Amino acid sequence: MDSLWKINIERPLAYYKCGQFISSEDWKHKHMQLSRDFELIIGLQQSIFIQVGSSQYELQQGDVLLIPP
C-alpha cells in the first residue's frame, strides 16, 4: 500500500462532477494538473492505461484508482 489519506470531514465534502468515458480507438487525454480535487476512476470493462506523474497503471474491470491532488 503506497499511501493512506485521512480527510477532515468537519465541513461537507463537495461533489464536482462525474461521467462515463467510452472510446473505441486509441485516445490520449490532454495533460492536466489536479489542484484541489481527487479523481476516482473505476474500470467497468476491458483495460485502460493511465499515467499519473511518472507512474503507469493498468486498470481492469473492477479496479479503482484514486488520484490525489
ZIGIUR-V826013 format. One record per pair of residues at least 12 apart in sequence whose ideal C-beta (glycine too) atoms are under 8 Angstrom apart, sorted by sequence separation. I is the first residue (numbers start at 1). J is the second residue. D is the distance in Angstrom with one decimal. If there is no record, write none. Layout:
BEGIN
i->[I I]
j->[J J]
d->[D D]
END
This chain:
BEGIN
i->[47 47 46 46 50 52 43 45 43 44 41 43 43 43 16 42 43 42 41 20 40 41 40 41 40 41 39 40 38 39 38 38 38 37 34 36 34 35 34 5 5 3]
j->[59 60 60 61 65 67 59 61 60 61 59 61 62 63 37 63 64 64 64 44 64 65 65 66 66 67 66 67 66 67 67 68 69 69 67 69 68 69 69 66 68 68]
d->[6.7 5.0 7.7 7.0 6.7 5.6 4.0 5.7 5.3 6.4 6.4 5.2 6.2 4.3 6.0 7.5 7.5 5.3 7.2 7.7 6.9 4.6 7.5 8.0 5.4 7.1 7.5 7.7 6.0 4.3 6.5 5.7 6.5 6.0 6.5 5.3 7.4 5.9 4.5 8.0 6.7 7.7]
END
